[in-house]
Amino acid sequence: MEIIPAIDIIDGKCVRLTQGDYAQKKVYNEHPLEVAKQFEDAGLQRLHLVDLDGAKAGQVKNWKVLETIAGKTGLSIDFGGGIKREEDVRIVFNSGAALATVGSIAVKNEGELVRWFTTFGADKFLLGADVKEERIAIGGWLETTEIWVYDFIDKYIAHGMQQIFCTDVSKDGKLEGPAIELYKNIIHKFPSLHFIASGGVSSMDDLYALRDAGCTGAIVGKAIYEGRIVLDELRSL
């Protein structure tokens, strides 16, 4: 199982939110490049970079941070937050991202996203599914739709999507453990999917449980920043 550390950016700084709440913001480092280099030095190869300013504004904002990390590390970066137009997709790829992370557009404008798949290749995108009680949540998790997560995943696999990460919004940033049963159900239904767990990881035991559940990858953020997981321990996975 691949460990994918997360860096969330507000005002160019490395932060974490609790349950997507901008009012519950904690700054961990003023210099995201320093954090990214620590991940690389620990032997990690991927990075999940989230532009929270962009997510709020509806257009990519912190592409300079992406450009800096991509230019000064060898990390394979997926970048998301505010990707709403084809112009945003181009900015993200031109700034050095390996993958563009998309979420709400997959719910609100399927046709546009499928056009991007045709233009850039579906394999260049990472689809995020935010879930509340097995239904897709959007709009900073404030709005729960009637879309069943399994239907959502099935549809986008048919469109050529290969990598999906799923966040149980009730778990994210709370260090209370991931949604193991939900993930087992998804993996059972879609055994060939490159499935990445996200949210709630609080310890190495959580990561072992995700690995044993069949997850291909796991996004880890707060547990690293809070010292609950030591980077060197991740080598055991």
C-alpha positions in Angstrom: 0.0 0.0 0.0 1.3 3.4 -1.0 1.4 6.1 1.6 0.5 9.6 0.2 1.2 12.4 2.6 -1.1 15.5 2.4 -0.2 19.1 2.4 -3.1 21.6 2.5 -2.3 25.2 1.5 -3.8 28.5 2.7 -1.9 31.7 2.0 1.0 29.7 0.8 1.4 27.9 4.2 1.0 24.3 5.3 -2.2 24.0 7.3 -4.8 21.4 8.4 -8.5 21.9 8.9 -10.9 19.8 11.0 -13.8 18.4 8.9 -13.2 21.0 6.2 -13.9 24.0 8.5 -11.8 27.0 7.7 -12.4 28.3 11.2 -10.7 25.3 12.6 -7.4 26.0 10.9 -3.9 25.1 12.3 -0.7 26.3 10.6 2.0 23.6 10.8 4.7 25.2 8.7 5.2 28.5 6.8 7.2 26.7 4.1 5.5 23.8 2.4 8.7 22.9 0.4 10.4 22.1 3.8 7.5 19.7 4.6 7.6 18.1 1.1 11.4 17.5 1.4 10.9 15.8 4.7 8.4 13.4 3.1 10.9 12.8 0.2 13.8 12.2 2.6 11.6 9.6 4.4 11.4 7.6 1.2 7.8 8.7 0.2 7.2 9.2 -3.5 3.8 10.8 -3.8 2.2 14.0 -2.4 -1.4 15.0 -2.2 -1.4 18.8 -2.4 -4.6 20.7 -1.8 -5.2 24.4 -2.6 -7.7 25.4 0.0 -7.7 29.0 -1.1 -8.5 27.7 -4.6 -11.3 25.5 -3.3 -12.9 28.5 -1.7 -12.4 30.8 -4.6 -13.4 28.3 -7.3 -10.2 28.7 -9.2 -6.6 27.6 -8.7 -4.7 30.0 -6.5 -1.6 28.3 -5.0 0.0 27.0 -8.2 3.3 28.7 -7.3 3.6 26.3 -4.3 3.0 23.4 -6.7 5.6 24.7 -9.1 8.2 25.1 -6.3 7.6 21.6 -4.8 7.5 20.0 -8.3 10.7 21.8 -9.3 12.7 21.1 -6.1 11.6 17.5 -5.3 11.1 14.3 -7.2 7.7 13.7 -5.7 4.8 12.7 -7.9 2.2 15.3 -7.0 -1.6 15.2 -7.3 -3.0 18.7 -7.0 -6.6 19.8 -6.3 -8.7 22.7 -5.1 -10.5 25.1 -7.4 -10.1 23.1 -10.6 -13.3 24.2 -12.4 -12.2 25.2 -15.9 -10.0 23.7 -18.5 -7.7 26.7 -18.0 -7.2 25.5 -14.4 -6.3 22.0 -15.5 -3.7 23.4 -17.8 -2.2 25.6 -15.1 -2.0 22.6 -12.8 -0.2 20.4 -15.4 2.1 23.2 -16.5 3.1 23.8 -12.9 4.3 20.2 -12.5 1.4 18.1 -11.2 1.3 14.5 -12.3 -2.4 14.3 -11.6 -5.2 16.8 -11.3 -7.5 16.1 -8.4 -11.2 16.7 -9.1 -14.3 16.3 -7.0 -17.3 18.6 -7.1 -17.1 19.0 -10.9 -17.7 15.3 -11.2 -21.1 15.8 -9.5 -22.0 19.2 -11.0 -20.7 19.0 -14.5 -20.0 15.5 -15.7 -20.0 16.5 -19.4 -17.1 19.0 -18.8 -15.1 16.5 -16.8 -15.5 13.9 -19.5 -14.3 16.4 -22.1 -11.2 16.9 -20.0 -10.7 13.1 -20.0 -10.8 13.2 -23.8 -8.3 16.2 -24.0 -5.8 15.2 -21.3 -6.5 11.5 -20.7 -8.6 10.0 -17.9 -5.3 8.6 -16.4 -4.2 12.1 -15.6 -7.0 12.7 -13.1 -7.5 11.6 -9.5 -11.2 11.5 -8.5 -12.2 12.4 -5.0 -15.4 11.1 -3.5 -16.4 12.8 -0.3 -19.0 10.6 1.4 -21.5 11.0 4.2 -23.5 7.9 5.0 -22.7 6.4 1.6 -23.9 9.5 -0.2 -21.7 11.9 -2.1 -21.1 15.3 -0.3 -20.1 18.5 -2.0 -19.6 22.2 -1.4 -17.1 21.9 1.4 -19.1 18.9 2.7 -22.0 21.2 3.6 -24.3 19.6 1.1 -25.1 15.9 0.9 -26.5 14.7 -2.4 -28.7 11.7 -3.1 -26.0 10.1 -5.2 -25.0 6.7 -3.9 -21.2 6.4 -3.7 -21.2 3.0 -5.6 -23.2 4.5 -8.5 -20.8 7.4 -8.6 -17.7 5.2 -8.7 -19.2 2.8 -11.3 -20.1 5.7 -13.6 -16.6 7.2 -13.6 -14.9 3.8 -14.0 -16.9 3.5 -17.2 -15.5 6.9 -18.2 -12.0 5.6 -17.8 -11.2 6.8 -14.3 -8.5 4.6 -12.8 -7.7 6.2 -9.4 -10.3 7.2 -6.8 -9.8 8.4 -3.2 -12.7 8.4 -0.8 -13.1 10.5 2.3 -15.7 9.8 4.9 -16.4 13.4 6.0 -17.5 12.4 9.5 -13.9 11.1 10.0 -11.7 13.7 8.4 -9.3 15.6 10.7 -10.6 14.0 13.8 -7.9 11.3 14.3 -10.7 8.8 15.2 -9.8 6.1 12.7 -10.8 5.6 9.0 -14.0 4.2 7.6 -12.7 0.7 7.2 -16.1 -1.0 6.5 -17.1 1.5 3.8 -13.7 1.0 2.1 -14.1 -2.8 2.3 -17.5 -2.6 0.6 -16.1 -0.4 -2.2 -13.1 -2.6 -2.8 -15.4 -5.7 -2.8 -17.6 -4.1 -5.5 -14.7 -2.7 -7.6 -11.7 -5.1 -7.1 -9.7 -3.7 -10.0 -9.9 -0.1 -8.9 -6.8 1.8 -7.6 -8.5 2.7 -4.4 -7.1 5.3 -2.0 -8.3 5.8 1.6 -8.5 9.3 3.0 -9.5 10.7 6.4 -9.4 9.6 10.0 -6.0 7.9 10.0 -4.6 8.3 13.6 -1.9 5.6 13.9 0.1 2.9 12.2 -2.5 0.4 13.3 -5.0 2.3 11.1 -2.7 2.0 8.2 -2.2 -1.7 8.7 -6.0 -2.1 8.8 -6.4 -0.2 5.6 -3.7 -2.3 3.9 -5.3 -5.5 5.1 -8.7 -4.2 3.8 -7.2 -4.1 0.3 -6.6 -0.3 -0.1 -4.0 0.5 -2.8 -3.0 3.7 -1.1 -3.8 5.9 1.9 -3.7 9.7 2.3 -2.2 10.7 5.6 -2.2 14.3 7.0 -2.9 15.3 10.5 -1.5 12.1 12.1 1.9 13.0 10.7 1.8 16.7 11.7 0.6 15.8 15.2 3.4 13.3 15.7 1.1 10.3 16.0 2.9 8.7 13.0 6.6 9.0 12.7 7.8 9.2 9.1 10.4 6.5 9.5 7.7 4.1 10.7 6.1 4.3 7.3 8.9 2.3 5.8 7.4 -0.8 7.4 4.5 -0.6 4.9 
